[in-house]
Amino acid sequence: MTKFKISTLIILSLSLTLFSNAQAKKTEQLFNKYSKQLKASKVDTIVIVKSGCTGCDVVYADTPKSVIDGQTIYVLTQKAGQFKLAIFDDVDNPKYYSVDTCSLFDTIERYKQTLKLKEAFYKKELAELKKSKFLPPRPIHYSFEDLTIQTPSFKYNFMVNGKNADYLGFVRENEKWFQATKTIIEKFFNYSQAIKG
């Protein structure tokens, strides 16, 4: 291969990498700006689901363009009986919806005690992994849903890796808190689809 072809390939690969990083950063930047607005207006009841794929091309339904490591961030807020849904993705402008009612917060309240079991589970689990001095390698290609719940009296965060594993790659589908997490994510997506119409 000639030096010209090699240098062209390097430049193209760097350009593609920079472009894909800029796209991902665009979504995060819009989300971070919105988060600051929520804090400034003292919204304290928030559910965030980040959904995407690491190490793959994501193709969105409404555009032929694909995005490397694409993600969509959904933000549901509640303040003074008002519910708002904001959606940030890699290709569109943010979308905002106002809704009159939302049963998702009732579902979260119902599962709150079950979700609290995750902390004790990982405290024990990580202690065992440290004893053996082994942390498994993280996967480099996976889809994910990252759930964050913030209410005045409760905070929760967990990433579902694939459909049945945690951020370490271990299958957790038999754990009650994991099942509750997946149920909340599923209800969240059903709710957001109903709002979008």
C-alpha positions as CSV (number, residue, x, y, z in Angstrom):
1,M,0.0,0.0,0.0
2,T,1.3,3.4,-0.8
3,K,2.0,6.1,1.7
4,F,-0.8,8.2,0.2
5,K,-3.4,5.5,0.7
6,I,-2.3,4.8,4.2
7,S,-2.4,8.5,5.2
8,T,-5.8,8.8,3.6
9,L,-7.1,5.9,5.6
10,I,-5.7,7.3,8.8
11,I,-7.3,10.7,8.1
12,L,-10.6,9.2,7.3
13,S,-10.6,7.0,10.3
14,L,-9.7,9.9,12.6
15,S,-12.4,12.1,11.0
16,L,-15.0,9.4,11.5
17,T,-14.0,8.9,15.1
18,L,-14.1,12.7,15.8
19,F,-17.5,12.9,14.1
20,S,-19.0,10.1,16.1
21,N,-17.7,11.5,19.3
22,A,-19.1,14.9,18.5
23,Q,-22.5,13.3,17.8
24,A,-22.5,11.5,21.2
25,K,-21.3,14.6,22.9
26,K,-24.2,16.6,21.2
27,T,-26.7,14.4,22.9
28,E,-25.0,14.6,26.3
29,Q,-24.5,18.4,25.9
30,L,-28.2,18.9,25.2
31,F,-29.1,16.6,28.1
32,N,-26.7,18.4,30.5
33,K,-28.1,21.8,29.5
34,Y,-31.7,20.5,30.2
35,S,-30.5,19.1,33.6
36,K,-29.2,22.5,34.6
37,Q,-32.5,24.0,33.7
38,L,-34.3,21.4,35.8
39,K,-32.1,22.1,38.8
40,A,-32.6,25.8,38.4
41,S,-36.4,25.4,38.5
42,K,-36.1,23.1,41.5
43,V,-37.5,20.0,39.8
44,D,-36.6,17.1,42.2
45,T,-38.6,14.2,40.8
46,I,-36.9,12.9,37.7
47,V,-36.7,9.5,35.9
48,I,-34.0,9.2,33.2
49,V,-33.5,6.4,30.8
50,K,-30.5,6.4,28.6
51,S,-30.8,3.8,25.9
52,G,-28.3,2.9,23.2
53,C,-25.6,0.7,22.0
54,T,-21.8,0.8,22.6
55,G,-19.6,-0.5,19.8
56,C,-22.2,-0.6,17.1
57,D,-23.9,1.6,14.5
58,V,-27.4,2.8,15.5
59,V,-29.9,3.6,12.8
60,Y,-32.8,5.8,13.7
61,A,-36.3,5.1,12.2
62,D,-36.9,8.6,10.8
63,T,-33.5,9.1,9.1
64,P,-31.2,6.9,7.0
65,K,-28.2,8.2,8.9
66,S,-26.5,5.9,11.3
67,V,-24.5,6.9,14.4
68,I,-21.7,5.0,16.0
69,D,-22.3,4.4,19.8
70,G,-25.7,6.1,19.4
71,Q,-28.0,6.7,22.4
72,T,-31.3,8.3,23.2
73,I,-31.9,10.0,26.5
74,Y,-35.5,10.2,27.9
75,V,-36.2,12.5,30.8
76,L,-39.5,12.3,32.7
77,T,-40.1,15.0,35.3
78,Q,-42.9,15.7,37.8
79,K,-43.4,19.1,39.4
80,A,-46.6,20.4,41.0
81,G,-48.7,17.7,39.4
82,Q,-47.3,18.5,35.9
83,F,-45.5,15.8,34.0
84,K,-43.0,16.5,31.2
85,L,-41.1,14.2,28.9
86,A,-38.0,15.3,27.0
87,I,-36.3,13.2,24.4
88,F,-32.7,13.7,23.2
89,D,-31.1,11.7,20.5
90,D,-28.1,11.9,18.2
91,V,-29.9,13.1,15.0
92,D,-33.0,15.1,15.9
93,N,-33.6,18.3,17.8
94,P,-34.9,17.6,21.4
95,K,-38.6,16.8,21.7
96,Y,-40.7,18.0,24.6
97,Y,-44.1,16.7,25.7
98,S,-46.4,17.8,28.5
99,V,-48.8,15.2,30.0
100,D,-51.7,15.4,32.4
101,T,-51.2,12.1,34.2
102,C,-48.5,9.4,34.8
103,S,-48.7,6.1,36.7
104,L,-45.0,5.4,36.3
105,F,-44.2,7.2,39.6
106,D,-46.8,5.0,41.4
107,T,-44.9,1.9,39.9
108,I,-41.6,3.3,41.2
109,E,-43.1,3.9,44.7
110,R,-44.4,0.3,44.7
111,Y,-40.9,-1.1,43.8
112,K,-38.9,1.3,45.9
113,Q,-38.1,-1.2,48.7
114,T,-37.2,-3.9,46.2
115,L,-34.8,-1.5,44.4
116,K,-33.1,-0.8,47.6
117,L,-31.9,-4.4,47.8
118,K,-29.4,-3.6,45.0
119,E,-27.0,-1.8,47.3
120,A,-26.7,-4.7,49.7
121,F,-26.4,-7.1,46.9
122,Y,-23.4,-5.3,45.3
123,K,-21.8,-4.6,48.6
124,K,-21.5,-8.3,49.1
125,E,-20.8,-9.1,45.5
126,L,-18.0,-6.6,45.1
127,A,-16.4,-7.8,48.4
128,E,-16.3,-11.3,47.0
129,L,-14.8,-10.2,43.7
130,K,-12.1,-8.2,45.5
131,K,-11.2,-11.3,47.6
132,S,-10.5,-13.2,44.5
133,K,-8.9,-10.1,42.9
134,F,-10.8,-10.7,39.8
135,L,-13.0,-8.3,37.9
136,P,-14.2,-9.7,34.6
137,P,-13.4,-7.7,31.5
138,R,-16.2,-5.5,30.4
139,P,-17.9,-6.2,27.1
140,I,-17.0,-3.8,24.3
141,H,-20.1,-4.3,22.2
142,Y,-23.4,-4.2,23.9
143,S,-26.8,-2.5,24.1
144,F,-27.8,-0.8,27.3
145,E,-30.6,0.9,29.2
146,D,-29.4,3.1,32.1
147,L,-32.1,3.9,34.6
148,T,-31.8,6.8,37.0
149,I,-34.5,7.7,39.5
150,Q,-34.4,10.8,41.7
151,T,-37.1,11.7,44.1
152,P,-36.9,13.8,47.2
153,S,-36.5,10.7,49.3
154,F,-35.0,8.1,47.0
155,K,-32.1,7.9,44.5
156,Y,-31.4,4.9,42.2
157,N,-29.2,4.2,39.3
158,F,-28.6,1.0,37.4
159,M,-27.4,0.0,33.9
160,V,-28.9,-3.1,32.2
161,N,-26.4,-4.5,29.8
162,G,-28.0,-6.3,27.0
163,K,-31.3,-7.7,28.2
164,N,-30.3,-9.6,31.3
165,A,-26.9,-8.6,32.7
166,D,-25.4,-5.8,34.8
167,Y,-22.6,-3.4,34.0
168,L,-20.1,-6.1,34.8
169,G,-21.6,-8.5,32.3
170,F,-23.1,-10.9,34.9
171,V,-26.6,-12.2,34.3
172,R,-28.8,-10.9,37.1
173,E,-32.3,-11.8,35.8
174,N,-33.1,-13.9,39.0
175,E,-32.6,-10.9,41.3
176,K,-35.8,-9.2,42.4
177,W,-34.3,-5.7,42.2
178,F,-33.1,-6.5,38.6
179,Q,-36.6,-7.6,37.6
180,A,-38.1,-4.5,39.2
181,T,-35.6,-2.3,37.2
182,K,-36.5,-4.0,34.0
183,T,-40.2,-3.6,34.7
184,I,-39.8,0.1,35.3
185,I,-37.8,0.6,32.1
186,E,-40.4,-1.3,30.1
187,K,-43.2,0.7,31.6
188,F,-41.2,3.9,30.9
189,F,-40.8,3.0,27.2
190,N,-44.5,2.0,26.9
191,Y,-45.4,5.3,28.5
192,S,-43.1,7.4,26.3
193,Q,-44.4,5.6,23.2
194,A,-48.0,6.4,24.1
195,I,-47.1,10.1,24.6
196,K,-45.3,10.3,21.3
197,G,-48.3,8.7,19.6
